[in-house]
Each structure stands twice: as C-alpha cells, then as structure tokens.
C-alpha cells in the first residue's frame, strides 16, 4: 500500500557532482513528518539529454519504492556496483549517501 507524503513537507536540496559532467546533479529529498525519506528528485545534465531523463525517471521509481515501504538498505543492495562495491549510477550514489546518514 502506498503511503502518500503530506502536502506540506520538509525537504532539502543540494548539488552532487557525478560522472564527470560539467554541472553537478541537483538532488531534492522530501521527508515524511516522522523524518523518513519519502521522495527524491534528481536533475542533472542538460535538459533534454538522455542522462537527465534516466536520472529523473530513476528518482521517480526510487520514490515509489520508498512510498511502498521498501527500505533504503534493500534498494542499496540491489543497485549496480563496480568491482570495489561502489555505486555506478547517480541514484546509487545518492541511495548510499542516504543509507549511511540513516544508520
């Protein structure tokens, strides 16, 4: 069952460099009243580029998973990693960062 976020909610926005792009990705995180993360927005790259669309769509899917109760740790373990265990995508980097902050 989806747990919708309140209409007015706390959020934070920050920039995060990733993938050698000239401009950083802008990340916005929305929170439930109890402090749990409930949504994520990612904007990065030039508008209209495929990398920007993939990041944006990935954030939508991540938000839907969180609103349906999937823990960040479960999501983190399922994402693509390199041989050293590092996240390979902007979504993976953000999820790992949030997982570390919430442990």
C-alpha positions in Angstrom: 0.0 0.0 0.0 1.4 3.4 -0.9 1.9 5.9 1.9 1.4 9.3 0.4 3.5 12.2 1.7 1.9 15.2 3.4 1.0 18.1 1.1 3.4 20.3 3.1 6.7 18.6 4.0 10.3 19.2 4.9 12.8 18.9 2.1 16.4 19.6 1.4 18.2 20.4 -1.8 21.9 20.1 -2.6 24.3 19.7 -5.6 26.2 16.5 -6.1 28.9 16.1 -8.8 28.8 12.8 -10.7 30.0 11.2 -13.9 32.5 13.9 -14.9 29.7 16.2 -16.1 30.4 20.0 -16.1 27.4 20.7 -14.0 26.5 18.8 -10.8 23.3 17.0 -10.3 20.7 18.8 -8.1 19.2 16.5 -5.6 16.0 17.2 -3.6 14.8 14.9 -0.8 11.3 15.1 0.6 10.5 13.8 4.1 7.6 12.3 6.0 6.7 14.1 9.2 8.5 11.4 11.2 11.8 12.1 9.3 11.7 9.1 6.9 12.6 9.8 3.3 9.6 9.6 1.0 10.7 11.2 -2.3 13.7 12.0 -4.3 14.2 14.3 -7.3 17.3 14.3 -9.4 18.1 16.9 -12.1 21.4 16.8 -13.9 23.0 17.2 -17.3 21.5 19.3 -19.9 17.7 19.4 -20.2 16.6 17.0 -22.9 19.7 14.8 -22.7 19.2 11.1 -22.1 21.3 11.1 -18.8 19.0 13.7 -17.4 15.9 11.7 -18.3 17.3 8.5 -16.8 18.3 10.2 -13.6 14.8 11.8 -13.3 13.0 8.6 -14.1 15.2 6.6 -11.6 14.3 9.1 -8.9 10.6 8.6 -9.6 11.0 4.8 -9.3 13.0 5.2 -6.1 10.3 7.5 -4.6 7.6 5.0 -5.5 9.6 2.2 -3.8 10.1 4.2 -0.6 6.4 5.2 -0.5 5.5 1.5 -0.7 7.8 0.7 2.2 10.9 -0.7 0.6 13.9 0.1 2.9 16.8 2.1 1.6 19.2 -0.7 2.6 17.3 -3.1 0.4 17.4 -0.7 -2.5 21.1 -0.1 -1.9 22.0 -3.8 -2.1 20.1 -4.2 -5.4 21.8 -1.4 -7.4 24.7 -1.8 -9.8 28.2 -1.8 -8.3 31.7 -1.9 -9.6 34.4 -4.5 -8.5 35.1 -2.5 -5.4 31.4 -2.2 -4.4 31.0 1.4 -5.4 27.7 2.6 -6.9 27.8 3.0 -10.6 24.9 5.4 -11.1 23.9 8.8 -9.6 20.9 7.1 -8.0 23.2 4.5 -6.4 25.5 7.3 -5.1 22.5 9.1 -3.6 21.0 6.0 -2.0 24.4 5.0 -0.5 24.8 8.5 0.9 21.3 8.4 2.4 21.7 4.9 3.8 24.9 6.0 5.6 23.1 9.1 7.0 20.2 7.0 8.3 22.1 4.2 10.0 
